[in-house]
């Protein structure tokens, strides 16, 4: 889409350009994120986000005034290589002029693969913005559950001890019965090296005889407002509540060892046992959401 096309979507027109990390723009961006209610109570850190090789922030301006922004980054998971449209905001005084739609269009215009955004159910304005850019909602409604891992001094416990403590606290069978351990994902590492995008890791749960019992796919992410991880995929043998509990506790230990700000999971509403296990492990519900996806001409992984 040309600049003229962008300008026709807005009244009056504005300019959209990549944020280059200029110090004079950093504070204005932080203020805008706060005004839009997107900071989660923590100051945004644009410099930390832009340290990621695939991170991009597009800014909308009019007469040097910052009107809106959109932040994106690439990821690699078992589902493939995606562009994550992570955060979109327009100043409350400038909404309803097509600025959000123009920002999303600019952010994805050179992306030929799958692009993804997470939108809260009932956020009609965001749904319309992404629909206008070619995104379609998944049928599945999901519950967002977020854990803030406890802060522990480095070296105070080993990983096995932390896992055992969380297992006991959340009524999970001991590690003698079910064991969770990280396993390598070599195909992800190859994709990540080629694209410089973060790759997911797999936390597998096994029974005493090493028979597979379930897994969590964990994607480390750094955004404008936090360093954390997302549970991208999950499964438990026979939908066992015991396995879900072990995985929830194991993921909490994994996040605590890495001193992450948060760990988020998005189980489908139909995954009642998974949701129950996460809630028992201290994950707090943040509402219901849907993924919106846009499939480009090249959506291979």
PLY file of the C-alpha trace (Angstrom):
ply
format ascii 1.0
element vertex 301
property float x
property float y
property float z
element edge 300
property int vertex1
property int vertex2
end_header
0.00 0.00 0.00
1.36 3.45 -0.92
1.66 6.45 1.41
-1.24 8.03 -0.47
-3.40 5.00 0.28
-2.53 5.25 3.97
-3.37 8.93 4.00
-6.78 8.32 2.43
-7.68 6.11 5.42
-7.10 8.95 7.88
-8.64 12.38 8.46
-6.38 14.32 8.60
-3.38 12.32 7.28
-0.41 11.32 9.38
3.07 9.94 8.76
4.07 6.39 9.70
7.72 5.46 10.09
9.94 3.03 11.96
11.09 4.11 15.40
14.88 4.34 15.22
15.55 4.45 18.96
16.06 8.21 19.09
16.30 9.25 22.77
13.95 12.19 22.25
11.21 9.78 21.18
11.72 7.26 23.96
9.95 9.21 26.70
7.10 10.23 24.39
6.58 6.56 23.49
6.58 5.52 27.15
4.00 8.20 27.94
1.83 7.12 25.00
1.93 3.48 26.14
0.83 4.56 29.63
-1.93 6.84 28.32
-3.22 3.92 26.23
-3.34 1.76 29.37
-0.89 -0.78 27.97
2.05 -0.59 30.37
0.73 -3.12 32.90
1.90 -0.89 35.73
5.54 -1.08 34.59
7.49 1.55 32.60
7.91 0.49 28.99
11.48 -0.22 27.86
11.82 0.48 24.13
15.61 0.08 24.08
15.42 -3.39 25.63
12.76 -4.45 23.13
14.65 -3.10 20.11
17.74 -5.07 21.16
15.92 -8.08 19.69
17.04 -8.59 16.05
13.48 -8.89 14.70
11.76 -6.29 16.91
10.12 -3.33 15.17
8.14 -0.33 16.40
6.17 1.76 13.92
5.12 5.27 14.97
2.28 7.42 13.63
2.81 11.19 13.83
1.12 14.36 12.79
3.08 17.61 12.97
5.71 15.88 15.13
3.07 14.76 17.65
3.08 11.01 18.37
-0.43 9.63 17.77
0.02 5.87 17.92
2.38 2.92 17.64
2.52 -0.79 16.88
5.21 -3.23 18.05
6.01 -6.52 16.29
8.56 -9.31 16.50
9.08 -12.73 14.90
8.78 -16.09 16.68
9.38 -19.78 16.01
7.17 -22.47 17.57
6.01 -25.97 16.72
3.30 -24.27 14.61
5.92 -22.48 12.53
7.43 -19.05 11.91
5.15 -16.09 12.68
5.05 -12.34 12.96
3.62 -11.39 16.37
1.70 -8.11 16.34
2.23 -7.70 20.04
1.11 -4.24 21.05
-1.01 -1.63 19.27
-2.01 1.70 20.75
-3.55 4.98 19.58
-3.89 8.06 21.78
-7.50 8.32 23.07
-7.86 11.78 21.48
-6.92 10.42 18.05
-9.00 7.26 17.81
-11.62 6.70 15.13
-9.45 8.14 12.32
-8.03 4.89 10.91
-4.64 5.32 12.57
-4.62 1.87 14.16
-5.56 0.19 10.87
-2.85 2.11 9.01
-0.24 1.11 11.61
-1.12 -2.58 11.33
-1.11 -2.42 7.53
2.33 -0.82 7.50
3.70 -3.35 10.02
2.66 -6.38 7.92
3.00 -5.03 4.37
6.28 -6.85 3.68
5.44 -10.00 5.63
4.39 -13.00 3.51
3.90 -15.56 6.28
1.49 -15.96 9.17
0.87 -12.91 11.36
-0.88 -13.17 14.73
-2.53 -10.85 17.25
-4.26 -11.60 20.55
-7.47 -9.63 21.15
-9.66 -9.57 24.22
-13.20 -10.83 23.60
-15.50 -7.82 23.31
-12.81 -5.37 22.11
-14.78 -4.49 19.00
-12.51 -1.61 17.99
-9.42 -3.85 17.85
-11.34 -6.60 16.09
-12.36 -4.16 13.35
-8.81 -2.83 13.00
-7.33 -6.27 12.46
-10.20 -7.48 10.28
-9.56 -4.51 7.97
-5.94 -5.67 7.65
-6.98 -9.18 6.59
-6.88 -10.94 9.98
-9.57 -13.50 10.84
-10.50 -14.72 14.33
-10.03 -18.27 15.50
-13.25 -19.96 16.59
-11.61 -20.98 19.87
-12.13 -18.71 22.88
-9.28 -18.90 25.37
-8.72 -17.89 28.98
-5.58 -15.88 29.66
-3.90 -17.06 32.87
-0.79 -15.24 34.05
1.75 -16.23 36.67
4.24 -13.87 38.28
7.11 -16.20 39.24
8.44 -15.76 42.78
11.76 -13.96 43.15
14.40 -16.22 44.60
18.07 -15.45 45.27
20.31 -17.14 42.75
21.63 -20.41 44.12
19.23 -20.54 47.06
17.74 -23.81 45.77
18.48 -26.12 42.91
15.87 -26.72 40.20
14.77 -30.04 41.66
14.15 -28.49 45.08
12.11 -25.66 43.62
10.06 -28.14 41.62
9.43 -30.26 44.71
8.33 -27.24 46.75
5.86 -26.13 44.09
4.62 -29.67 43.63
3.83 -29.94 47.32
2.18 -26.51 47.41
-0.09 -27.26 44.48
-0.85 -30.91 45.39
1.21 -32.27 42.49
2.55 -35.83 42.74
6.20 -35.89 43.78
8.98 -35.92 41.19
9.37 -39.67 41.88
5.99 -40.18 40.19
6.02 -37.49 37.51
9.13 -35.64 36.35
9.28 -32.48 34.24
12.41 -31.62 32.31
13.34 -29.34 29.43
14.23 -31.04 26.15
16.06 -29.63 23.12
14.21 -28.53 20.00
16.91 -28.74 17.33
14.61 -27.84 14.42
13.64 -24.64 16.27
17.28 -23.76 16.81
17.96 -24.07 13.09
14.97 -21.87 12.21
15.93 -19.34 14.88
19.51 -19.07 13.66
18.30 -18.42 10.12
15.64 -15.87 11.04
17.12 -14.48 14.30
13.69 -15.03 15.88
13.24 -16.44 19.40
12.51 -20.18 19.43
10.32 -22.16 21.79
11.52 -24.77 24.28
9.71 -27.93 25.33
9.04 -28.94 28.93
8.20 -32.63 28.95
6.54 -34.59 31.74
7.43 -38.29 32.15
6.28 -41.05 34.45
8.59 -43.15 36.60
9.32 -45.53 33.72
10.13 -42.55 31.45
6.91 -43.01 29.50
5.76 -39.64 28.06
2.93 -38.09 30.08
2.59 -34.59 28.61
4.34 -31.39 27.57
4.27 -27.59 27.62
5.78 -25.68 24.71
7.30 -22.51 26.19
8.21 -19.47 24.08
10.53 -16.92 25.75
9.51 -13.38 24.73
10.71 -9.85 25.36
8.09 -7.17 24.72
7.92 -3.43 25.33
6.58 -4.02 28.85
7.98 -7.33 30.15
10.42 -10.22 29.76
8.47 -13.45 30.03
7.26 -16.55 28.25
4.09 -17.89 26.64
2.76 -21.42 26.81
2.28 -22.00 23.09
1.01 -25.58 23.13
0.20 -28.19 25.76
-0.97 -31.76 26.11
-1.52 -34.26 28.94
-1.89 -38.01 28.60
-5.59 -38.90 28.95
-6.21 -35.29 30.01
-4.87 -36.27 33.44
-5.26 -33.59 36.11
-2.12 -34.97 37.81
-0.10 -34.35 34.66
-1.55 -30.87 34.15
-0.60 -30.02 37.74
2.93 -31.30 37.27
3.32 -29.29 34.07
1.94 -26.11 35.66
4.39 -26.45 38.55
7.30 -27.39 36.29
6.69 -24.35 34.07
6.57 -22.10 37.15
9.96 -23.46 38.25
11.33 -23.00 34.72
10.21 -19.34 34.71
11.56 -18.68 38.22
14.97 -20.09 37.32
15.13 -17.65 34.41
13.89 -14.75 36.58
11.12 -13.92 34.13
8.60 -11.17 34.85
5.64 -13.34 33.89
4.48 -16.60 32.36
1.25 -16.60 30.35
-0.98 -19.47 29.22
-4.01 -19.45 26.93
-5.88 -22.74 27.28
-9.15 -23.10 25.41
-12.24 -22.80 27.58
-12.91 -26.47 26.85
-9.60 -27.42 28.53
-11.14 -27.35 32.00
-8.57 -29.55 33.71
-5.65 -27.58 32.31
-7.27 -24.32 33.44
-7.92 -25.79 36.90
-4.32 -26.94 37.30
-2.97 -23.53 36.28
-5.30 -21.75 38.71
-4.25 -24.08 41.54
-0.61 -23.29 40.77
-1.21 -19.55 41.20
-1.87 -18.42 37.63
-4.37 -15.52 37.75
-7.12 -15.16 35.16
-6.95 -12.04 33.00
-10.05 -12.56 30.86
-11.08 -14.27 27.62
-9.25 -13.78 24.32
-9.12 -14.92 20.71
-6.20 -15.14 18.32
-6.61 -13.24 15.06
-4.52 -14.66 12.21
-3.51 -13.44 8.80
-2.14 -16.03 6.35
0.21 -14.66 3.74
1.49 -16.16 0.52
4.23 -18.07 2.36
2.98 -19.66 5.58
5.34 -22.63 5.66
7.39 -23.26 8.81
0 1
1 2
2 3
3 4
4 5
5 6
6 7
7 8
8 9
9 10
10 11
11 12
12 13
13 14
14 15
15 16
16 17
17 18
18 19
19 20
20 21
21 22
22 23
23 24
24 25
25 26
26 27
27 28
28 29
29 30
30 31
31 32
32 33
33 34
34 35
35 36
36 37
37 38
38 39
39 40
40 41
41 42
42 43
43 44
44 45
45 46
46 47
47 48
48 49
49 50
50 51
51 52
52 53
53 54
54 55
55 56
56 57
57 58
58 59
59 60
60 61
61 62
62 63
63 64
64 65
65 66
66 67
67 68
68 69
69 70
70 71
71 72
72 73
73 74
74 75
75 76
76 77
77 78
78 79
79 80
80 81
81 82
82 83
83 84
84 85
85 86
86 87
87 88
88 89
89 90
90 91
91 92
92 93
93 94
94 95
95 96
96 97
97 98
98 99
99 100
100 101
101 102
102 103
103 104
104 105
105 106
106 107
107 108
108 109
109 110
110 111
111 112
112 113
113 114
114 115
115 116
116 117
117 118
118 119
119 120
120 121
121 122
122 123
123 124
124 125
125 126
126 127
127 128
128 129
129 130
130 131
131 132
132 133
133 134
134 135
135 136
136 137
137 138
138 139
139 140
140 141
141 142
142 143
143 144
144 145
145 146
146 147
147 148
148 149
149 150
150 151
151 152
152 153
153 154
154 155
155 156
156 157
157 158
158 159
159 160
160 161
161 162
162 163
163 164
164 165
165 166
166 167
167 168
168 169
169 170
170 171
171 172
172 173
173 174
174 175
175 176
176 177
177 178
178 179
179 180
180 181
181 182
182 183
183 184
184 185
185 186
186 187
187 188
188 189
189 190
190 191
191 192
192 193
193 194
194 195
195 196
196 197
197 198
198 199
199 200
200 201
201 202
202 203
203 204
204 205
205 206
206 207
207 208
208 209
209 210
210 211
211 212
212 213
213 214
214 215
215 216
216 217
217 218
218 219
219 220
220 221
221 222
222 223
223 224
224 225
225 226
226 227
227 228
228 229
229 230
230 231
231 232
232 233
233 234
234 235
235 236
236 237
237 238
238 239
239 240
240 241
241 242
242 243
243 244
244 245
245 246
246 247
247 248
248 249
249 250
250 251
251 252
252 253
253 254
254 255
255 256
256 257
257 258
258 259
259 260
260 261
261 262
262 263
263 264
264 265
265 266
266 267
267 268
268 269
269 270
270 271
271 272
272 273
273 274
274 275
275 276
276 277
277 278
278 279
279 280
280 281
281 282
282 283
283 284
284 285
285 286
286 287
287 288
288 289
289 290
290 291
291 292
292 293
293 294
294 295
295 296
296 297
297 298
298 299
299 300
